[in-house]
Each structure stands twice: as structure tokens, then as C-alpha cells.
Amino acid sequence: MAARRYCRESSNHRALAFWLLCATLPSLCNPLCAQQTAEEYQVKAAYLYNFAKMANWPAQILPDHAGLIVGVLGGDEDFVKVLRDVLSDKNINGHSLEVRHLHSAEEVKFCHVVFFRTPERSTRPIISQFRQSNILMVGENKEFLNDGGMINLVLNGGKIGYEINTAALESAPLRHREASPTTETSSAQIPEVLQESSRLIAFRVVPEVPRLATALNLAGAVQLQAIVRADGTVKQVKVLGGHPVLAQAASAALMKWRFESGPKETMETVKISFGE
């Protein structure tokens, strides 16, 4: 998504003025900051709920009518309270939802979903320990997928989105299909990714549906061709077909994908369907 470039100077002045106001009048700024944090927490909680809805655990791991446990490793108690509020009146396929605030790796093994809010250095060994487990591991730091995590929440342009480590999901005993993390809060169309390439996807970024596409009720498929380096990163993307508004969003997302490593540079074709 292209960054806004107008009024940069005035925006910087406003930002500086706001910072000074916060520094001198914290009692006025704290409610605003708290409100922004609460809204962010609610969005993240909605994502976790929808990720859990899309997961399928073996019967021996999650028997009929057993409780589904969502753990939050580290972080503050405020997020845990928000998550409990969001999940309080919900269930998934007859399974009641229980939220636990975890404080050690030992507690992770009792959960079905774990949201890592710990520093990267402490996250890595825990992911490695439970890599082949039935735990859906979700994080929120830039190295989470590289460390073996399954789904990572990212902040982009003031909005929360998510990235997927396809290889990690496919290697785990649980099964997971593409989720609509904003099903509870948005009526936007959800992109469906259809791979037509020779190399497996290591992880991918799900394209954000442009506001204009939602406003105009645009739907359809975008056909893309990507030059993929030997190390799996995407070098270049070419649009083969699709509406320009949808194609821009799809291309931006595909540039962030990573494919499995190979002996040489290859050409891969990917089809992304928006709301069809």
C-alpha cells in the first residue's frame, strides 16, 4: 500500500506538538493512549478467535465437548482481560473457550492456541520445543515466522494484519485453513490464495482488501507471475490479469512472500481471489 506523501511537514509538526503535549500533560494523553491500546487488543483478540475457529485438532487432543484452551505467554494482564471479554460468550464447534495467562514454557503444553507476547530471545526456544506439537502458535514480532512460528500479527499502515508460515502449519499435526481474522468486525471480502507454482510457499502475507475495493464491491481473481530467487525471496512481481485496484494489493503482499529454497531462480505463478 502506497504511503501518504502529502502534508509531510505539517504532519511532522503536529506529531512534535502532540509529543510535547504528552510530555507536559500526561493526564490528558493517557486516556487517549489507553483507548488506542484497548482497540488494538480487541482486534488482536478477534484475530485469535478466528484463527482458532479455522484450526482442526485431532480428536485425541481435543475430544468432543472438551474445553479449548487459549494461552497468552507473557505480556500484560490488560490484554488477557480483553481477550477473556471477547471470548466470554463464544464457543468453537461445541468447545467452550478458556483463556490462561502463561508465565512459563511448562504451561504452554496444556494449550491448544498460544499467543506469544514475549521477547524474541525467549520465544525462539519455546517454539523449537513445541514445533511438532498440536499447538497453534501465534506471535507478534518480526522474527516469529523465521523462528518457526505459524502465524504472526503485524502492524502495517496503522492496521493489524497477519503473515503465515505455511511450512510450519503443514508440518504440525493440526490442520488449519485460511481464516478471516476480521469476520467479527468487518464485512470486507476475504482474499483466497490459490497457488499455481512449482515451489512450496514457506510463508506468505495475506493481502489486505483495499477500502476502494470494498466500497465499489469489487471481486475477482488476480493472476500474478513472480521471479523467485534461489533463497526463496521474491525478486519481482508482474500482473498477468485482474482489476488494477485488487492487483496492487495482491502484488504488494506477494513481494513479502517467501518460497522454499531451490538451486536457482524460478518463475512462479500465483492466483489470488478476492471475494469470489
Secondary structure, 3 states (H helix, E strand, C coil): CCCCCCCHHHHHHHHHHHHHHHHHCHHHHHHHHHHHHHHHHHHHHHHHHHHHHCEECCCCCCCCCCCEEEEEECCCHHHHHHHHHHHCCCEECCEEEEEEEECCHHHHCCCCEEEECCCHHHHHHHHHHCCCCCCEEEECCCCCCCCCCCEEEEEECCEEEEEECHHHHHHCCCEECCCCCCCCCCCCCCEEEEEECCCCEEEEECCCCCHHHHHCCCCEEEEEEEEECCCCEEEEEEEEECCHHHHHHHHHHHCCCEECCCCCCEEEEEEEEECC
